[in-house]
Amino acid sequence: MSERTADEALDTPAEASANRPNRKKLMLLIGGGVLLLIVSGAVLYFTGVVGKVLDHQELEKAKLAEKAAPPAAVFFDLPDLLVNLNTTGRKASFLKLSVSLELQHAEDLPRLQAVMPRIIDNFQVYLRELRVEDLRGSGGIYRLREELLARVNAAAAPVKITDVLFKEMLVQ
């Protein structure tokens, strides 16, 4: 008595002939489904429904890209500043500074120009109290930038300045 596995049991001619009609039905059903999908796709393509959906998706992508694009930056150049630095010795030290201000909106330019004397005064008072040691290294430059940004935003109160950019900085 030999034991038959499940695969060997299906190999008998009686069982194999019983499975054939099921396979034919399955293949016919799958083929019909694929044919239905192809015909439906062709109908949607030729009636223009697919084109409208793709155009709508491209339009939505364009709108999202337009919203995500940052607004154009507006820059305002300040006049060059030349100040004496605070020193303890006999030798005088000078700082020459060229700065650009980055504004959020171009409409703020006239308001900024109206308060320009106040901004220059705030910068001059602060810069004259600096020592050469305060300007050393990237940390010193970063602190200077942050301090000038805080002072310019305080002086130009309703106008929002987003950044202070150094064009030239010379310490002598």
ROPA-536602 format. One record per residue: y, x, z of N, C-alpha, C, O, CB in turn. Coordinates in steps of 0.001 Angstrom, whole numbers, plus 500000, padded with zeros to 6 digits. Glycine has a CB too. Example, Ala and Ser with C-alpha at 12.3 -4.5 7.8 and 13.67 -1.06 7.14 Angstrom:
ROPA-536602
494310513190507800495500512300507800496700513200507800496681514236508465495527511308509046 497750512850507080498940513670507140500030512900507870501138513409508039499402514084505725 
//
This chain:
ROPA-536602
498840500831500000500000500000500000501234500885500000501521501601500959499992499049501196 501911500813498953503124501624498873504337500758499139504378499575498801503243502308497498 505290501369499738506520500630500030507450500775498854507602501860498293507197501135501337 508064499686498489508995499714497366510417499672497894510731498967498853508737498535496397 511239500425497257512648500403497645513335499251496956512746498578496110513346501736497301 514568499028497316515326497916496743515558498139495257515567497179494487516668497743497471 515747499395494835515980499679493418514724499418492597514794498924491472516441501130493228 513596499752493165512359499541492444512059498054492345511440497617491375511206500281493123 512471497292493296512213495866493278512972495205492150512487494228491579512587495237494607 514141495704491815514937495104490756514441495509489375514830494900488379516389495490490915 513615496498489303513171496993488007512049496169487395511637496446486269512726498408488139 511557495194488081510495494384487514511044493543486387512192493105486469509848493501488580 510302493301485366510812492551484194511249491137484521512188490638483901509759492494483122 510622490486485445510995489112485763512375489071486413513190488202486104509947488469486687 512624490000487301513914490008488000515021490506487084516155490036487180513840490881489262 514720491442486205515733491972485289516191490887484327517379490809484016515186493182484507 515289490056483854515677488981482937516474487915483665517282487226483042514441488356482280 516270487759484967517018486772485735518461487228485943519346486378486039516338486518487088 518740488532486017520083489053486236520925489108484958522153489133485039519995490426486839 520293489128483788521033489247482534522004488103482289523137488376481893520076489330481393 521645486852482495522621485781482262523825485896483203524943485558482814521953484411482437 523611486364484429524721486528485357525669487613484867526886487482484993524205486863486761 525115488683484309525943489763483789526745489286482583527916489639482442525075490973483411 526145488509481735526848487992480568527997487092480996529096487163480445525885487228479651 527734486254481971528775485367482472529917486178483091531091485865482897528192484383483503 529556487212483830530562488068484465531411488793483419532634488839483545529885489089485394 530780489356482395531516490038481335532403489062480570533532489401480214530547490733480375 531910487873480319532693486847479634533898486433480471534989486238479937531820485626479322 533708486302481759534793485933482659535848487037482729537041486740482671534245485634484057 535439488301482852536380489422482899537118489542481572538336489723481560535645490740483226 536416489447480476537039489526479151538055488412478949539127488645478391535973489462478055 537731487212479394538662486078479278539917486307480115541023485987479679537975484771479715 539747486860481315540899487151482176541814488192481552543036488045481569540430487631483545 541213489255480996542009490309480353542730489742479137543907490032478923541112491508479939 542043488947478352542658488324477173543801487399477581544827487362476901541607487538476366 543651486665478657544700485785479154545923486592479587547053486193479306544179484938480323 545714487718480265546819488579480673547565489155479463548794489206479454546299489713481557 546827489580478461547444490150477259548266489096476527549396489363476119546369490733476320 547715487919476361548431486841475672549674486429476463550730486203475872547504485623475462 549561486329477788550713485958478618551808487013478528552986486673478419550285485768480083 551435488288478571552408489368478446553107489335477103554321489526477031551736490710478642 552365489098476049552958489035474710553929487870474603555008488014474030551864488910473640 553560486727475143554450485560475104555734485847475873556824485546475387553745484313475688 555621486425477064556814486746477858557690487781477148558917487693477197556407487268479250 557070488753476494557838489792475805558597489203474612559786489469474442556905490931475334 557920488411473795558554487881472593559552486766472873560444486523472060557506487381471654 559422486090473996560420485068474336561642485680475021562635484983475230559796484000475244 561592486969475375562747487656475943562811487622477450563774488129478027563982487073475403 561836487051478107561852486966479564561738488365480179562424488666481156560705486059480066 560888489208479623560703490559480142561986491363479981562368492104480887559535491263479429 562655491228478838563909491940478602564983491532479585565735492382480061564391491699477194 565072490251479901566062489781480861565789490339482253566717490721482966566079488256480900 564533490385482634564174490919483941564512492400484011565060492856485015562682490694484231 564195493167482960564500494598482956566001494844482936566488495746483617563845495278481755 566744494049482162568198494188482135568803493879483502569735494551483944568802493266481071 568270492866484160568756492498485488568498493629486485569351493926487321568082491195485968 567326494258486398567017495367487296567939496552487033568396497195487978565553495792487138 568223496854485761569130497956485432570543497646485921571243498543486388569137498220483910 570966496397485820572283495999486296572374496157487814573393496618488328572586494547485889 571322495781488528571297495939489981571333497412490364572015497781491320570052495269490575 570609498266489633570627499697489911572022500263489683572483501098490461569601500433489036 572694499826488636574049500301488348575017499871489444575889500646489838574527499776486985 574874498652489938575735498175491018575518498988492293576479499333492980575476496688491291 574259499295492610573962500096493792574512501506493654575044502064494613572459500143494037 574388502082492470574922503434492250576440503430492363577030504386492867574494503974490866 577068502368491901578528502259491983578979502151493437579990502740493822579026501039491180 578236501407494238578572501271495655578326502574496397579080502919497307577760500141496294 577282503301496023576921504532496719577823505703496341577907506677497089575482504886496426 578495505627495204579356506732494778580545506855495727581230505870496002579844506522493318 580787508063496223581908508229497149583236508076496412583339508417495234581839509602497845 584242507569497100585536507428496453586119508807496143585810509795496810586500506615497339 586953508848495136587561510115494742588446510633495873589232509884496453588381509952493437 588310511896496171589085512502497251590527512704496795590794512977495625588457513849497694 591437512567497734592860512765497473593308513927498345593102513917499559593704511457497765 593920514928497723594354516115498448595869516227498411596513515882497420593710517376497860 596424516720499520597858516951499623598061518370500146597561518719501215598548515890500557 598787519177499398599034520564499794600263520646500683601331520140500336599209521464498557 600102521283501822601234521552502716601916522839502251601284523684501618600765521672504217 603194522985502561603836524262502240603215525382503084602701525137504175605374524182502484 603269526608502563602712527747503294603404527897504646604615527710504763602854529046502470 602624528233505653603142528438507007603055529924507344602025530555507109602350527580508052 604109530474507881604137531858508331604657531860509763605806531496510010605027532757507393 603801532274510714604177532223512129603832533537512812602930534260512389603475531051512840 604581533833513895604260534949514783603150534476515707603214533370516246605523535438515599 602144535302515890601093534979516844601488535489518223602288536416518347599742535584516402 600927534883519244601194535263520627600506536600520908599279536692520860600701534158521621 601300537639521201600737538957521492601270539456522821602353539068523258601063539962520366 600491540326523458600927540903524731601529542298524535602268542775525397599748540973525713 601226542949523425601723544294523175603035544282522406603622543229522157600690545096522416 603474545462522042604720545594521293604557545219519832605505544755519199605241547006521398 603370545414519296603135545162517877603056543653517611602288542936518251601836545864517411 603852543198516669603855541770516327602709541467515360602383542281514496605220541352515702 602115540314515512601067539842514601601545538565513948602206537734514571599714539612515347 601196538424512679601625537261511905600415536542511333599361537137511106602587537678510774 600593535257511109599580534435510459600232533715509296601218532997509465598936533425511458 599672533913508114600107533159506936598980532196506608597822532594506482600446534108505706 599332530926506471598320529885506310598714528925505204599828528403505190598113529122507622 597796528695504277597958527671503237596891526613503466595703526924503548597848528286501786 597320525370503567596420524286503957596552523115502986597641522813502498596717523824505401 595409522457502713595383521184501991594804520134502926593879520407503690594547521285500661 595356518940502855594849517828503656594085516876502742594541516561501643596011517083504391 592938516427503196592148515454502440592367514077503050592109513860504234590629515831502437 592849513146502219593136511790502676592053510833502207591357511088501225594511511326502173 591925509729502927590952508709502533591434507915501328590641507609500438590672507765503698 592712507577501283593232506699500239594476507306499602595307507905500285593549505309500811 594594507146498302595764507663497586597028506905497982598127507447497869595549507569496069 596892505669498442598045504860498842598747505441500066599892505085500345597608503428499129 598076506333500802598645506908502023599572508092501765600222508572502694597537507340502937 599648508572500530600482509739500226601953509542500595602527510431501224600375510068498758 602597508422500236604010508259500630604213508246502147605202508783502645604561506970500042 603286507639502876603399507621504338603256509026504918603945509390505871602337506692504945 602352509807504328602154511176504789603400512025504525603815512815505372600929511800504101 603978511853503361605187512606503034606351512230503946607213513060504234605572512373501580 606374510995504391607452510549505279607380511227506649608414511416507290607395509031505449 606200511589507104606054512224508419605787513730508309605360514356509278604922511556509196 606034514300507149605759515714506925606487516634507917605866517578508406606147516084505512 607770516410508241608412517298509230607691517304510579607611518347511227609861516879509438 607174516171511003606449516095512277605141516892512198604767517572513154606156514617512648 604462516807511077603202517537510901603460519041510935602755519779511622602514517138509568 604469519493510196604804520915510165605183521399511566604767522481511981605959521182509169 605959520614512287606352520984513644605137521113514552605030522085515300607325519955514215 604227520160514501603017520212515331602189521466515012601684522134515914602161518939515116 602062521769513724601314522955513327602002524230513827601344525122514362601157522998511802 603324524313513652604064525509514042603932525758515553603673526886515972605553525372513646 604105524732516351604022524876517810602633525357518225602502526247519065604352523536518507 601617524772517642600255525163517998599950526590517529599420527395518296599242524178517390 600282526903516279599936528206515715600646529355516429600087530446516540600274528236514238 601849529133516905602594530202517597601959530575518937602201531671519443604045529768517824 601170529709519504600514529999520776599143530663520606598520531057521592600361528725521569 598682530784519383597382531416519147597491532929519306598548533520519088596853531064517740 596376533536519692596258534988519726595322535407518591594577534585518058595728535490521122 595366536665518233594501537163517157593036536934517526592223536626516654594765538673516888 592697537079518786591310536877519236590840535442519009589650535201518805591180537232520719 591768534492519044591411533080518838590955532808517411590278531811517158592597532183519174 591313533672516486591016533444515071589822534256514572589524534241513378592228533773514238 589153534948515449588033535809515032586771535002514838586461534099515615587786536914516059 586059535341513801584749534746513532584832533327513009585895532709512961583920534763514773 583668532838512619583607531477512072583872530428513149584387529351512850582240531226511427 583524530733514396583801529797515488585288529600515698585741528485515957583164530285516774 586058530691515587587503530594515733588133529774514624589043528982514868588116531969515761 587649529965513405588164529205512259587798527729512409588605526851512103587601529772510921 586595527462512873586164526077513061587028525380514119587445524239513926584674526028513469 587296526067515236588150525482516283589564525242515762590184524228516082588195526401517521 590072526179514956591403526016514365591434524788513466592374523995513528591804527274513567 590417524629512635590344523471511735590315522167512525591045521230512203589101523568510831 589489522101513542589384520886514351590696520568515072591095519407515159588254521031515370 591346521580515575592610521376516289593700520899515330594461519989515659593051522678516991 593777521505514153594774521072513170594492519651512687595421518874512468594799522037511976 593224519312512521592862517952512100593270516935513160593789515870512824591347517852511824 593045517242514417593441516325515490594957516173515530595465515069515732592920516825516854 595685517275515340597145517220515390597726516467514196598679515704514357597722518628515442 597175516665513016597713515968511850597399514476511922598222513663511499597145516570510553 596250514097512439595929512674512592596811512015513640597163510843513510594460512498512966 597169512761514677598072512215515692599483512049515132600166511078515454598099513124516932 599919512982514302601277512927513751601422511871512667602487511270512528601666514279513194 600371511639511900600432510690510789599696509409511148598985508851510313599836511306509511 599854508946512355599069507910513025598370506859512170597140506834512215599928507226513925 599014505994511399598177505015510698597396505629509540596375505079509126599035503881510180 597854506748509020597171507412507903595984508188508456596093508859509483598144508362507122 594852508093507771593641508789508212593407510003507322593150509868506125592407507840508183 593498511202507924593204512443507225591767512805507581591416512873508759594218513599507613 590933513036506568589514513283506816589180514747507006588191515072507663588704512740505690 590000515656506436589675517068506571590900517934506358591842517553505664588583517457505592 590866519106506968591876520137506761591164521281506051590181521823506556592547520608508129 591666521638504885591022522668504075591926523892504003593114523778503701590701522138502653 591364525052504279592123526293504225592061526852502801590983527090502257591574527328505256 593228527052502220593287527683500903593461529188501044592873529971500297594434527090500066 594282529579502020594532530988502264594838531165503747595512530339504364595703531520501376 594322532268504307594587532564505699594646534075505838593668534774505577593504531943506637 595796534565506250596013536008506367596546536305507750597571535758508156596991536529505274 595849537177508483596281537602509811596658539073509694595867539893509228595154537370510906 597883539399510124598342540776510025598898541210511359599345542349511501599398540934508916 
//
